[in-house]
Amino acid sequence: MLKRMGNTFYWNNRKLGTICDDRFVTTRKKEHFYRKIGGFCFNKKMIYRFPVLEVNWIVVIYEAVKQKQELFKVSVEHLIDKGKIIKESEFEEQIALPLTDFDVHKK
């Protein structure tokens, strides 16, 4: 079940990320990478709330290798327009987007 407490979103007890100004910031590790599309997935219900909440950007802080982070940024509008809606049996309905659709910043 999707929950919002202040500016932070949760799915059941799992933290999805936090709204900071007009950005939704989330952290991901190697096991969160969705290999079928070569990118990341986001909770569909949460993403569809963002335009009403005036959230324009999604920022993913990705740590595939310990102590090495990459930042991926995409507009909410682009994610909704170009993302693929998926439903895996064990997860909620999500929107998936390949890394090629994100702006990448090495850190």
C-alpha positions in Angstrom: 0.0 0.0 0.0 1.3 3.5 -1.0 1.7 5.9 2.0 2.9 9.4 2.2 4.2 10.8 5.5 5.2 14.4 5.1 7.4 14.6 1.9 8.4 10.9 2.1 6.6 8.1 0.2 6.5 4.5 1.4 5.2 1.2 -0.1 4.2 -0.8 2.9 7.3 -0.2 5.1 9.8 0.3 2.3 10.9 3.9 1.8 10.6 5.0 -1.9 12.0 8.5 -1.6 11.5 12.1 -0.6 10.2 15.2 -2.3 12.7 18.1 -2.1 11.4 21.3 -3.7 10.2 20.3 -7.2 12.3 17.0 -7.2 11.6 13.5 -6.0 14.9 12.0 -4.7 15.4 8.3 -4.3 18.4 6.0 -3.7 19.0 2.8 -5.5 21.5 0.0 -5.3 22.6 -2.6 -7.8 19.8 -5.0 -6.8 17.2 -2.3 -7.7 18.4 -2.1 -11.3 15.7 -3.6 -13.6 17.8 -5.6 -16.2 14.9 -6.4 -18.5 14.8 -2.8 -19.7 18.2 -1.6 -18.5 16.9 1.0 -16.1 14.8 1.8 -13.1 11.2 1.3 -12.1 8.9 3.7 -10.1 5.6 3.1 -8.3 2.9 4.1 -10.8 0.5 5.5 -8.3 3.1 7.7 -6.8 4.4 9.0 -10.2 0.9 9.9 -11.3 0.5 12.1 -8.1 3.6 14.1 -8.9 2.0 16.6 -11.3 -0.6 17.6 -8.7 2.2 18.0 -6.1 4.2 20.1 -8.6 7.0 17.6 -8.6 8.8 18.0 -12.0 11.9 15.9 -11.7 13.0 12.5 -10.4 16.6 12.2 -9.2 18.0 8.7 -8.7 21.2 8.4 -6.6 22.6 5.1 -7.8 25.4 3.2 -6.0 26.2 0.1 -8.2 29.7 -0.2 -6.7 30.5 0.7 -3.1 31.6 4.3 -2.6 30.8 5.2 -6.3 27.6 7.0 -7.0 25.9 8.2 -10.2 23.0 10.6 -10.4 20.3 10.0 -12.9 17.7 12.7 -13.6 14.5 12.6 -15.7 11.4 14.8 -15.9 8.2 13.4 -14.5 6.5 14.3 -17.8 9.1 12.3 -19.8 8.7 9.3 -17.5 4.9 9.3 -17.8 5.1 9.8 -21.6 7.9 7.3 -22.4 7.9 4.8 -19.5 6.6 1.3 -19.9 3.9 0.2 -17.4 4.8 -3.2 -15.9 3.3 -5.5 -13.4 5.5 -8.1 -11.9 3.7 -10.6 -9.6 5.5 -9.7 -6.4 5.5 -5.9 -6.9 3.0 -3.1 -7.3 2.3 -1.7 -10.8 5.3 0.3 -11.9 6.6 2.5 -14.6 10.0 1.4 -16.1 12.4 3.6 -18.0 15.8 2.7 -19.5 18.9 4.6 -18.5 19.2 6.0 -22.0 16.2 8.2 -21.2 17.9 9.8 -18.1 20.5 12.5 -17.9 23.6 11.0 -16.2 25.9 12.8 -13.7 29.0 10.9 -12.3 29.8 11.7 -8.7 
